[in-house]
Amino acid sequence: MAEWKKSADAVIIGSGVQGCSLAYNLAKLGIKDVVVLEKDSLCSGSSGRCGAGIRAQWGTEMNCRLGLACLENFENLEEELGMKIDLHQGGYIMIAYGDKEYQQLKQSVGLQNRMGIASRELSREEACEIAPGLWAEDAAGFFYHDRDGHADPFLTTYAYHEAAKRLGVTFLKFTECTGIKVDKGRVAGVETTRGEIDTPVVVNCAGGYAQQVAKMAGIELPNYSERHQIIVTEPVEYGLCPPMLMSFTGNFYIQQRPNGSIIGGCSPEGHPDDMANGNTWEFLEKMSRKFTRLLPATREVRVVRQWSGQYNMTPDKQPILGEADGIKGFYLSVGYSGHGFMFATITGPLMAELINGQEPSIPIEMLHYRRFAKGELILEPAVV
Ligand SMILES: Cc1cc2nc3c(=O)[nH]c(=O)nc-3n(C[C@H](O)[C@H](O)[C@H](O)COP(=O)(O)OP(=O)(O)OC[C@H]3O[C@@H](n4cnc5c(N)ncnc54)[C@H](O)[C@@H]3O)c2cc1C
């Protein structure tokens, strides 16, 4: 276990992909005396339970900008961090069901193209060429971006962790933050299950526990955590479906991994918010039906694993970034819904710039939680 530290320039709560990316990026900017607190182990939260998809096909300017930047950062990450992250860019095919979704996705592609994202509409034949196992006679249209893809979430988080450690960051695992000390409107330190640490900067990267951690500093967030399940099949011959298939009205994401396994998930009915990472037969049945309808060849394929993790949700399903109102030095990087893995390669650098007193290279004020009180929600249509 790493040596205890009584003080630090910054303390990050949570060693998921967000906490690890931020730690690395702070150290890169010269803030190296950083402690990352983790109540469990690396990747024990959503980062180790996610679908790990990465895309630039979004429906708002903000997310197109973040999506494209995160993609570019992923493309350079192995070189930057000096470790494998297993990036595969098989593209994403967005499938529209019905005219409303078709028009919505067509409009989004227009926006994406204006923002430098080379997405395009596909004919049914083209879609079936790119995803040879796809049955989509009932679909109204297909949209594609070939640079979208996925990376290994364990390798990515570990690569950030190791790179941060090389720059001097301390990771304290199995050390839970139990309190945040605030003095005269400024952060003064943290209380943990192993002792206290004095620090002027605390960053909440607690994933599914973001709202509980914010409360420790007296901040009420509108966040809640929602259990999302996912299944994976035994490996079958590669080539059935190399791109991610995604539909918002169809409510699914499904993709074949390079080892041949097919992975997929969908949003739950209701908002299971008991923080339990359990599984249900209902989900297995529902998701299996989606698999066999979209990829008929999966009818004889066995599901080998099912698991779940927490989406940390906000009222508009977009993250909360920025410094808390009224508490100098208390920062938030939370509420990533189903896109916190991909965004980590860009929100880590942006939050590090903000904490370092710089203007973030992509403006992020609109992601402050003040937007909820002002009624300025970010209405992103492209979320599952
Ligand atoms: C089924 C599923 C599929 C998904 N698919 C995708 C996808 O395809 N693409 C994508 O981009 N995203 C996806 N996501 C979302 C993504 O996983 C999350 O947004 C992302 O991992 C959030 O990272 P994080 O570091 O903020 O949180 P986490 O990885 O949850 O890390 C937070 C850490 O904080 C620790 N912690 C909490 N409270 C404390 C405390 N008091 N003291 C110390 N430590 C604490 C936790 O133990 C945890 O390790 C998916 C999520 C799920 C569940």
The ligand as a Tripos MOL2 file, in Angstrom:
@<TRIPOS>MOLECULE
LIG
   53    58     1     0     0
SMALL
NO_CHARGES

@<TRIPOS>ATOM
      1 C1        -23.3780   -1.1050  -18.5530 C.3       1 LIG1
      2 C2        -22.6460    0.1700  -18.8320 C.ar      1 LIG1
      3 C3        -22.2580    0.4630  -20.1400 C.ar      1 LIG1
      4 C4        -21.5810    1.6480  -20.4180 C.ar      1 LIG1
      5 N1        -21.1270    1.8800  -21.6840 N.ar      1 LIG1
      6 C5        -20.3840    2.9850  -21.9530 C.ar      1 LIG1
      7 C6        -19.8470    3.2020  -23.2440 C.ar      1 LIG1
      8 O1        -20.0460    2.4110  -24.1630 O.2       1 LIG1
      9 N2        -19.0950    4.3110  -23.4460 N.ar      1 LIG1
     10 C7        -18.8590    5.2190  -22.4580 C.ar      1 LIG1
     11 O2        -18.1960    6.2240  -22.7180 O.2       1 LIG1
     12 N3        -19.3630    5.0380  -21.2160 N.ar      1 LIG1
     13 C8        -20.1160    3.9540  -20.9320 C.ar      1 LIG1
     14 N4        -20.6320    3.7640  -19.6960 N.ar      1 LIG1
     15 C9        -20.4890    4.8320  -18.6980 C.3       1 LIG1
     16 C10       -19.1060    4.8160  -18.0760 C.3       1 LIG1
     17 O3        -18.8320    3.5350  -17.5670 O.3       1 LIG1
     18 C11       -19.0430    5.8320  -16.9280 C.3       1 LIG1
     19 O4        -19.6050    7.0590  -17.3180 O.3       1 LIG1
     20 C12       -17.5820    6.0560  -16.5180 C.3       1 LIG1
     21 O5        -16.9420    4.8320  -16.2600 O.3       1 LIG1
     22 C13       -17.5320    6.9480  -15.3010 C.3       1 LIG1
     23 O6        -16.2020    6.9650  -14.8370 O.3       1 LIG1
     24 P1        -15.8880    7.5370  -13.4160 P.3       1 LIG1
     25 O7        -14.4430    7.4540  -13.2170 O.co2     1 LIG1
     26 O8        -16.5820    8.8550  -13.2720 O.co2     1 LIG1
     27 O9        -16.6920    6.5730  -12.4060 O.3       1 LIG1
     28 P2        -16.3070    5.1240  -11.8010 P.3       1 LIG1
     29 O10       -15.5900    4.2910  -12.7590 O.co2     1 LIG1
     30 O11       -17.5690    4.6040  -11.2150 O.co2     1 LIG1
     31 O12       -15.2860    5.4900  -10.6630 O.3       1 LIG1
     32 C14       -15.6780    6.1340   -9.4680 C.3       1 LIG1
     33 C15       -14.8430    5.5620   -8.3510 C.3       1 LIG1
     34 O13       -15.0690    6.3330   -7.1710 O.3       1 LIG1
     35 C16       -14.9600    5.4780   -6.0660 C.3       1 LIG1
     36 N5        -15.6030    6.1320   -4.9180 N.ar      1 LIG1
     37 C17       -16.9030    6.4660   -4.7970 C.ar      1 LIG1
     38 N6        -17.1180    7.0690   -3.6040 N.ar      1 LIG1
     39 C18       -15.9080    7.1240   -2.9760 C.ar      1 LIG1
     40 C19       -15.4870    7.6260   -1.7160 C.ar      1 LIG1
     41 N7        -16.3310    8.1860   -0.8290 N.pl3     1 LIG1
     42 N8        -14.1650    7.5150   -1.3950 N.ar      1 LIG1
     43 C20       -13.2680    6.9400   -2.2600 C.ar      1 LIG1
     44 N9        -13.6440    6.4370   -3.4570 N.ar      1 LIG1
     45 C21       -14.9370    6.5360   -3.8100 C.ar      1 LIG1
     46 C22       -15.6740    4.2110   -6.5460 C.3       1 LIG1
     47 O14       -15.3050    3.0830   -5.7850 O.3       1 LIG1
     48 C23       -15.2330    4.1290   -7.9930 C.3       1 LIG1
     49 O15       -14.1030    3.2970   -8.1650 O.3       1 LIG1
     50 C24       -21.3100    2.5900  -19.3700 C.ar      1 LIG1
     51 C25       -21.6950    2.2950  -18.0650 C.ar      1 LIG1
     52 C26       -22.3430    1.0910  -17.7820 C.ar      1 LIG1
     53 C27       -22.7360    0.7980  -16.3600 C.3       1 LIG1
@<TRIPOS>BOND
     1     1     2 1
     2     2     3 ar
     3     2    52 ar
     4     3     4 ar
     5     4     5 ar
     6     4    50 ar
     7     5     6 ar
     8     6     7 ar
     9     6    13 1
    10     7     8 2
    11     7     9 ar
    12     9    10 ar
    13    10    11 2
    14    10    12 ar
    15    12    13 ar
    16    13    14 ar
    17    14    15 1
    18    14    50 ar
    19    15    16 1
    20    16    17 1
    21    16    18 1
    22    18    19 1
    23    18    20 1
    24    20    21 1
    25    20    22 1
    26    22    23 1
    27    23    24 1
    28    24    25 2
    29    24    26 1
    30    24    27 1
    31    27    28 1
    32    28    29 2
    33    28    30 1
    34    28    31 1
    35    31    32 1
    36    32    33 1
    37    33    34 1
    38    33    48 1
    39    34    35 1
    40    35    36 1
    41    35    46 1
    42    36    37 ar
    43    36    45 ar
    44    37    38 ar
    45    38    39 ar
    46    39    40 ar
    47    39    45 ar
    48    40    41 1
    49    40    42 ar
    50    42    43 ar
    51    43    44 ar
    52    44    45 ar
    53    46    47 1
    54    46    48 1
    55    48    49 1
    56    50    51 ar
    57    51    52 ar
    58    52    53 1
@<TRIPOS>SUBSTRUCTURE
     1 LIG1         1 GROUP 0 **** ****
